[in-house]
Amino acid sequence: MRQSGFTLIEVLVALAIVAISLGAGLRAAGVLTDNAQRLSDVVAAQWCAENQLTGLRISRTYPGVGDADFGCEQLGRSYPGKLVTRPTPNPSFRRVDAVVSDAEGRPLLTLSTVLARP
């Protein structure tokens, strides 16, 4: 009389396939979580940069050439930034770049504008 069922090798192969599939699924979920955090940081950095550049436009000041540091708090996190002002070929305009970084100093976003002499 012959008994039917799975051999030990077949069961181990099936377990290995399930383990590899679960590992790939966990890795994909981790990547999605990292991407969501990155998107949140970039959106907050954009708010910071827009706030700084809008403040310059509203104040109607003609910024001097050079760099200026600023800090910004959005969504409960701090974002360091730098306003980089450079001359343009037309002396009546200045290019201003707002560079916002994460807490480790890695740049998240650069937003640029051109300001005219008032």
CYANA upper distance limits for C-alpha pairs under 8 A (distance plus 0.5 A):
  6 PHE  CA     10 GLU  CA      6.57
  6 PHE  CA     11 VAL  CA      7.09
  7 THR  CA     11 VAL  CA      6.98
  8 LEU  CA     12 LEU  CA      6.71
  9 ILE  CA     13 VAL  CA      6.67
 10 GLU  CA     14 ALA  CA      6.70
 11 VAL  CA     15 LEU  CA      6.68
 12 LEU  CA     16 ALA  CA      6.63
 13 VAL  CA     17 ILE  CA      6.77
 14 ALA  CA     18 VAL  CA      6.79
 15 LEU  CA     19 ALA  CA      6.57
 16 ALA  CA     20 ILE  CA      6.68
 17 ILE  CA     21 SER  CA      6.68
 18 VAL  CA     22 LEU  CA      6.62
 19 ALA  CA     23 GLY  CA      6.63
 20 ILE  CA     24 ALA  CA      6.74
 21 SER  CA     25 GLY  CA      6.72
 22 LEU  CA     26 LEU  CA      6.68
 23 GLY  CA     27 ARG  CA      6.73
 24 ALA  CA     28 ALA  CA      6.70
 25 GLY  CA     29 ALA  CA      6.72
 26 LEU  CA     30 GLY  CA      6.67
 27 ARG  CA     31 VAL  CA      6.76
 28 ALA  CA     32 LEU  CA      6.76
 29 ALA  CA     33 THR  CA      6.77
 30 GLY  CA     34 ASP  CA      6.76
 31 VAL  CA     35 ASN  CA      6.64
 32 LEU  CA     36 ALA  CA      6.69
 33 THR  CA     37 GLN  CA      6.84
 34 ASP  CA     38 ARG  CA      6.65
 35 ASN  CA     39 LEU  CA      6.59
 36 ALA  CA     40 SER  CA      6.72
 37 GLN  CA     41 ASP  CA      6.72
 38 ARG  CA     42 VAL  CA      6.67
 39 LEU  CA     43 VAL  CA      6.66
 40 SER  CA     44 ALA  CA      6.74
 41 ASP  CA     45 ALA  CA      6.52
 41 ASP  CA    102 ASP  CA      8.18
 41 ASP  CA    108 LEU  CA      7.95
 42 VAL  CA     46 GLN  CA      6.59
 42 VAL  CA    108 LEU  CA      6.42
 42 VAL  CA    109 LEU  CA      7.05
 43 VAL  CA     47 TRP  CA      6.89
 44 ALA  CA     48 CYS  CA      6.86
 44 ALA  CA     74 GLN  CA      6.24
 44 ALA  CA     75 LEU  CA      7.55
 45 ALA  CA     49 ALA  CA      6.71
 45 ALA  CA     74 GLN  CA      8.43
 45 ALA  CA     79 TYR  CA      7.44
 45 ALA  CA    100 VAL  CA      6.27
 45 ALA  CA    101 SER  CA      7.96
 45 ALA  CA    108 LEU  CA      7.24
 45 ALA  CA    109 LEU  CA      6.88
 46 GLN  CA     50 GLU  CA      6.49
 46 GLN  CA    100 VAL  CA      8.37
 46 GLN  CA    109 LEU  CA      7.23
 46 GLN  CA    111 LEU  CA      8.01
 47 TRP  CA     51 ASN  CA      6.54
 47 TRP  CA     74 GLN  CA      8.33
 48 CYS  CA     52 GLN  CA      6.86
 48 CYS  CA     72 CYS  CA      6.44
 48 CYS  CA     73 GLU  CA      8.27
 48 CYS  CA     74 GLN  CA      7.92
 48 CYS  CA     79 TYR  CA      8.34
 48 CYS  CA    100 VAL  CA      7.92
 49 ALA  CA     53 LEU  CA      6.74
 49 ALA  CA     81 GLY  CA      8.47
 49 ALA  CA     98 ALA  CA      5.89
 49 ALA  CA     99 VAL  CA      7.59
 49 ALA  CA    100 VAL  CA      7.17
 49 ALA  CA    110 THR  CA      8.17
 49 ALA  CA    111 LEU  CA      6.84
 50 GLU  CA     54 THR  CA      6.35
 50 GLU  CA    111 LEU  CA      8.04
 51 ASN  CA     55 GLY  CA      6.53
 52 GLN  CA     56 LEU  CA      6.99
 52 GLN  CA     98 ALA  CA      7.86
 53 LEU  CA     57 ARG  CA      6.88
 53 LEU  CA     96 VAL  CA      8.38
 53 LEU  CA     98 ALA  CA      7.66
 53 LEU  CA    113 THR  CA      7.89
 54 THR  CA     58 ILE  CA      6.57
 55 GLY  CA     59 SER  CA      6.59
 56 LEU  CA     60 ARG  CA      6.94
 56 LEU  CA     61 THR  CA      7.08
 57 ARG  CA     61 THR  CA      7.85
 57 ARG  CA    115 LEU  CA      7.69
 60 ARG  CA    118 PRO  CA      6.78
 61 THR  CA    117 ARG  CA      8.12
 61 THR  CA    118 PRO  CA      7.45
 62 TYR  CA     94 ARG  CA      8.32
 62 TYR  CA    115 LEU  CA      7.67
 62 TYR  CA    116 ALA  CA      7.55
 62 TYR  CA    117 ARG  CA      5.98
 62 TYR  CA    118 PRO  CA      7.31
 63 PRO  CA     85 THR  CA      7.66
 63 PRO  CA     94 ARG  CA      7.98
 64 GLY  CA     85 THR  CA      7.43
 65 VAL  CA     84 VAL  CA      8.32
 65 VAL  CA     85 THR  CA      5.43
 65 VAL  CA     86 ARG  CA      5.76
 65 VAL  CA     87 PRO  CA      7.01
 65 VAL  CA     94 ARG  CA      8.38
 66 GLY  CA     84 VAL  CA      6.54
 66 GLY  CA     85 THR  CA      5.70
 66 GLY  CA     86 ARG  CA      7.17
 67 ASP  CA     82 LYS  CA      7.13
 67 ASP  CA     83 LEU  CA      6.07
 67 ASP  CA     84 VAL  CA      5.05
 67 ASP  CA     85 THR  CA      6.64
 68 ALA  CA     82 LYS  CA      6.01
 68 ALA  CA     83 LEU  CA      5.57
 68 ALA  CA     84 VAL  CA      7.13
 69 ASP  CA     80 PRO  CA      8.04
 69 ASP  CA     81 GLY  CA      6.26
 69 ASP  CA     82 LYS  CA      4.81
 69 ASP  CA     83 LEU  CA      6.72
 70 PHE  CA     80 PRO  CA      6.66
 70 PHE  CA     81 GLY  CA      5.59
 70 PHE  CA     82 LYS  CA      6.27
 70 PHE  CA     83 LEU  CA      7.93
 71 GLY  CA     78 SER  CA      7.53
 71 GLY  CA     79 TYR  CA      6.41
 71 GLY  CA     80 PRO  CA      5.08
 71 GLY  CA     81 GLY  CA      6.27
 72 CYS  CA     78 SER  CA      6.22
 72 CYS  CA     79 TYR  CA      5.68
 72 CYS  CA     80 PRO  CA      6.82
 72 CYS  CA     81 GLY  CA      8.00
 73 GLU  CA     77 ARG  CA      5.98
 73 GLU  CA     78 SER  CA      4.96
 73 GLU  CA     79 TYR  CA      6.61
 74 GLN  CA     78 SER  CA      7.07
 74 GLN  CA     79 TYR  CA      8.11
 78 SER  CA    102 ASP  CA      8.42
 78 SER  CA    103 ALA  CA      7.57
 79 TYR  CA    100 VAL  CA      7.06
 79 TYR  CA    101 SER  CA      6.52
 79 TYR  CA    102 ASP  CA      6.12
 79 TYR  CA    103 ALA  CA      6.81
 80 PRO  CA    100 VAL  CA      6.50
 80 PRO  CA    101 SER  CA      6.14
 80 PRO  CA    102 ASP  CA      7.32
 80 PRO  CA    103 ALA  CA      7.60
 80 PRO  CA    105 GLY  CA      8.22
 81 GLY  CA     98 ALA  CA      7.42
 81 GLY  CA     99 VAL  CA      5.95
 81 GLY  CA    100 VAL  CA      4.72
 81 GLY  CA    101 SER  CA      6.41
 82 LYS  CA     97 ASP  CA      8.47
 82 LYS  CA     98 ALA  CA      6.31
 82 LYS  CA     99 VAL  CA      5.73
 82 LYS  CA    100 VAL  CA      7.06
 83 LEU  CA     96 VAL  CA      7.04
 83 LEU  CA     97 ASP  CA      6.14
 83 LEU  CA     98 ALA  CA      5.13
 83 LEU  CA     99 VAL  CA      6.91
 84 VAL  CA     96 VAL  CA      6.06
 84 VAL  CA     97 ASP  CA      5.53
 84 VAL  CA     98 ALA  CA      6.93
 84 VAL  CA     99 VAL  CA      8.13
 85 THR  CA     94 ARG  CA      7.17
 85 THR  CA     95 ARG  CA      6.20
 85 THR  CA     96 VAL  CA      4.92
 85 THR  CA     97 ASP  CA      6.95
 86 ARG  CA     94 ARG  CA      6.39
 86 ARG  CA     95 ARG  CA      5.77
 86 ARG  CA     96 VAL  CA      6.93
 87 PRO  CA     91 PRO  CA      7.52
 87 PRO  CA     93 PHE  CA      7.54
 87 PRO  CA     94 ARG  CA      5.43
 87 PRO  CA     95 ARG  CA      6.72
 88 THR  CA     93 PHE  CA      6.59
 88 THR  CA     94 ARG  CA      6.11
 88 THR  CA     95 ARG  CA      6.99
 92 SER  CA    116 ALA  CA      6.26
 92 SER  CA    117 ARG  CA      5.72
 93 PHE  CA    114 VAL  CA      6.94
 93 PHE  CA    115 LEU  CA      6.04
 93 PHE  CA    116 ALA  CA      4.99
 93 PHE  CA    117 ARG  CA      6.57
 94 ARG  CA    114 VAL  CA      6.06
 94 ARG  CA    115 LEU  CA      5.82
 94 ARG  CA    116 ALA  CA      7.09
 95 ARG  CA    112 SER  CA      7.59
 95 ARG  CA    113 THR  CA      6.38
 95 ARG  CA    114 VAL  CA      4.97
 95 ARG  CA    115 LEU  CA      6.91
 96 VAL  CA    112 SER  CA      6.16
 96 VAL  CA    113 THR  CA      5.92
 96 VAL  CA    114 VAL  CA      6.58
 96 VAL  CA    115 LEU  CA      7.82
 97 ASP  CA    110 THR  CA      6.92
 97 ASP  CA    111 LEU  CA      6.12
 97 ASP  CA    112 SER  CA      4.78
 97 ASP  CA    113 THR  CA      7.04
 98 ALA  CA    110 THR  CA      6.06
 98 ALA  CA    111 LEU  CA      5.70
 98 ALA  CA    112 SER  CA      6.72
 99 VAL  CA    107 PRO  CA      7.35
 99 VAL  CA    108 LEU  CA      8.18
 99 VAL  CA    109 LEU  CA      6.38
 99 VAL  CA    110 THR  CA      4.93
 99 VAL  CA    111 LEU  CA      7.10
100 VAL  CA    107 PRO  CA      6.41
100 VAL  CA    108 LEU  CA      6.28
100 VAL  CA    109 LEU  CA      5.93
100 VAL  CA    110 THR  CA      6.93
101 SER  CA    105 GLY  CA      5.76
101 SER  CA    106 ARG  CA      5.72
101 SER  CA    107 PRO  CA      4.57
101 SER  CA    108 LEU  CA      5.46
101 SER  CA    109 LEU  CA      7.46
102 ASP  CA    106 ARG  CA      6.03
102 ASP  CA    107 PRO  CA      6.92
102 ASP  CA    108 LEU  CA      6.81
